Amino acid sequence: MFCLVLGLMCSYVQLVAPLALGRPFPLINQSLDEITIDELNTFFENGSLTSVELVQTYIERTSEVNHILHAVGELNPDVLEIASTYDHERAMGRIRGPLHGIPILVKDNIATKDKMNNTAGSLALVGATVSREATVVEKLREAGAIILGKATMGEWAQCRSSKASSSHGWSGYGGQVYGAYYPRQDPSGSSSGSAVSVSVGLAIGSLATETSGSILLPAEKSNLVGIKPTLGLTSRNMVIPISIRQDTIGPLARTVKDAAYLLSAIAGKDKYDNWTDDQPFNSPPDYVKSCILSGLKGARLGIPRNGIDPFLARTNAHSYVMRTFTKALGVITDAGATVIDEANFPQFDIDAFSRNASIVLDTDFVAGLAEYFSHLVINPQNLHGLKDVATFTKTDPREEYPRRDVYVWERELARNITNESPESWQAYQANLEMGGPQGVIGALDNHNLDALVMPTITSFHLPAIAGLPVITVPLGYFPANTPLAMNLKGTMVSVAPKIPFGISFIGRKWSEPTLIRLAYAFEQRSRVRQRLRPYVRPTFEVKDLHWEGGDNGVPIVKTQLPLAHQSLQQLVMLSGRRRLHALQSWTHSFFGSYIPGL
């Protein structure tokens, strides 16, 4: 959070950046709420928008709502300078691709080798630096994307506390992320900030990670598109891990096409992640080409009812999800697809699923965490393994122990086995069988299907353990008469009027082109996202930027902001303890909470 303040400070005082064409103000009059990558590129090309202006606007929008949503943990202190560099490249005729000059947020467990932290939400990793950055970040940079900042996340990807003791999206470093569609909304998953920030237009898209549901569930609760790729399509190198046998990195965006742009940029083989060697192609497909309106025509889709019913509580709210799902099947068949009902998983043992998945994740986390720590260049807390993390967490009051327990870690350490032990290997093989021949692949093969279709809340379990791809798109939202339901901890609203939910398409390994084709065709016909707006969203737009000549005639970007914003410029003119005290007071009033480290 401290770096978010620094980023905001930098947005006013660090960078002096020329605007394109020497014009006195940006010409774009379109809201960033629902803008797409294609539209941004049109504005870049016709000279009515620069990356500096776009980044500056995202910074201002973040400052408007982040004290409510806590979706962005840090802004890149160098982001405006980077944007200026890409503007210069564009002016010189060098365009790296469709993501050139596009600001993207990344989840805070995806390492960047810059001035930002890589914490997985834990204060134990504040100030730690890495020997190299995540391959997916390198690929984004090569594609011309601007790393705008780090999205807040559930601490250690929700791999710390018992369900009753934890809450989705909370971390000692970033605080509590809230969804944007109802006050104190549960954002779901651990990629909470990645989803919420995109849903309210704090970035065009973001990168998230999934071990079991952490792309798909935050996407549906934020009315977004999320792609959980095939295991091995995107590199996990220098991503703080949970499970090498389940972790994957994928995009969150407001449209299928924007998500496809991001996936195309980050997919590919990597020498640092040998799971990517399984890719059946030398270069990944251009996933944007799969965005065709006729994508459902001729498709065969199946509904595995025995994988849906056990995960939907017998409540009026979830009955509404199924009624909306049934209506969506009509949209799908009207578009030319065949839907096979009762295309069930050959065998689905929930108890065995829970038991084996727990063993695999527990043993992988212990091994993977130690491996990640071995790549730290600066390691302020001298972390070498899970025991060190547990000790820090129990002794630093900001981590809120024991109110938020460490049940998962205690279970993991008590197993006293490794991910190379026979017990772990047998559990993994059982997972592959359950998720594959006895699960998704069995259903697809038995009914000659292109994909399965399920409500998103039920869709992630078997694809997670089998490494299979899933894409979720908005399906609907709860009606006005929906009774409120709270999370297990009793601190957040999990079901309420206007909280969204999604529909998912699930396929075989490497079937992302097919799934994107299906999802795009459904999205274009249903247009659910356009019917729902967050209860809180920023109002600042590019048109609110103002251009003024600086010293020696150099133009600078300035804004018309409320006094609370303007006072930040004055704070940086102070020095020493006066500035520290003033900054503490400002952040408390602006963000509504004390920021650790200030």
HURA-V635052 format. One line per field, one symbol per residue. phi: phi as a letter, one per 30 degrees, with the letter a starting at -180 (. if undefined). psi: psi as a letter, one per 40 degrees, with the letter a starting at -180 (. if undefined). burial: b if it has 24 or more other C-alpha atoms within 12 Angstrom, else e. A space follows every 50 residues. Layout:
phi: ???
psi: ???
burial: ???
This chain:
phi: .edddddddddcbdccbdcdiiddadcdccddebdcdddddddddcicac dedddeddddddddbddcchdcdbcddcddddddddddedddjccdldcd icdbcbddccdccadcdbchicddcdidbcdacedddedddddjdcddlc ddbdehhicbcdddccbeicbddcicdbdccaehdddihcdddedddddc icadaacbbbcajdcddddddcibcbccdeejdbdcehceccbdcbdacb cbadbdddddeddddcdkdbddbdddddedbdbddddddddbdddddidc cbcdedccedccddbdddddedddeddddddddddjccccdhdddeabcd ddeddddddddddddeddddddddcddcbechdbadddddddddccdddh dcecdbeddddddddhbcdcdedddddddddddddcecbdddddddchcd acbbeedcccddeddcicdbbcbecaadddcdddbcdddicbccbaeidd bbbbcbbdeiceedddddddddedcchdedcbbddbadcdbedddbcbdc ehiddbdbbcbdeeddddddddddbhdddeddddddddddciadcejc
psi: ddddddddddddedhhhiiiefieiieheiiedeiidddddddddeeeii ddddddddddddddededdfdhdiihdedddddddddddddeehhdaeeh ehhhiiieehhigaeiigefehedeheiiidiiiddddddddeeihgdah hiihhffegdiideeihheiiddeahhiieeihfhheiaefdddddddde feidiiiiihdgeeddddddeefihhhhihhedhiehfhhidhdediihi ihieiddddddddddeiiihdegedeeeheidiiihddeegidedeheih iihgdeeddeehigidddddddddddddddddddeeihhhifgihdhhhd dddddddddddddddddddddddeehdhgdefheaddddddddeehdeef hedhafdddddddedfiieeiddddddddddddddcdebdddddddefid iihihddeeecdddeefiiihiihdaiiidehiihiideeeihdhihehi iiiihhaiiefdddddddddddddddfddeehiidhiiehideeiihiha ifehiihiihiidddddddddeeiibddddddddddddddeeihhhe.
burial: bbbbbbbbbbbbbebbbbbbeeeebbbbeebbbbbbbbbbbebbeebbbb bbbbbbbbbbbbbbbbbbbbbbbbbbbbbbbbbbbbbbebeeeebbbbbb bbbbbbbbbbbbbbbbbbbbbbbbbbbbbbebbbbbbbbbbebbbbbbbb bbbbbbbbbbbeeebbbbbbbbbbbbbbbbbbbbbbbbbbbbbbbbbbbb bbbbbbbbbbbbbbbbbbbbbbbbbbbbbbbbbbbbbbbbbbbbbbbbbb bbbbbbbbbbbbbbbbbbbbeebebbeebeeeebbbbbebbbbbbbbebb bbbbbbbbbeeeeeeebbebbbebbeebbebbbebebbbbeebbbbbbbe eebeebbbbbbbbbbbbbbbbbbebbeebebebbbbbbbbebbbeeebbb eeebbbbbbebbbeeeebbeeeebeebbebbbbbbbbbbbbbbbbebebb bbbbbbbbbbbbbbbbbbbbbbbbbbbbeeeeebbeeeeeebbbbbbbbb bbbbbbbbbbbbbbbbbbbbbbbbbbbbbbebbbebbbbbbbbbbbbbee eeeeebbbbeeeeebebbbebbeeeeeeeeebbbebbeebbeebbbee
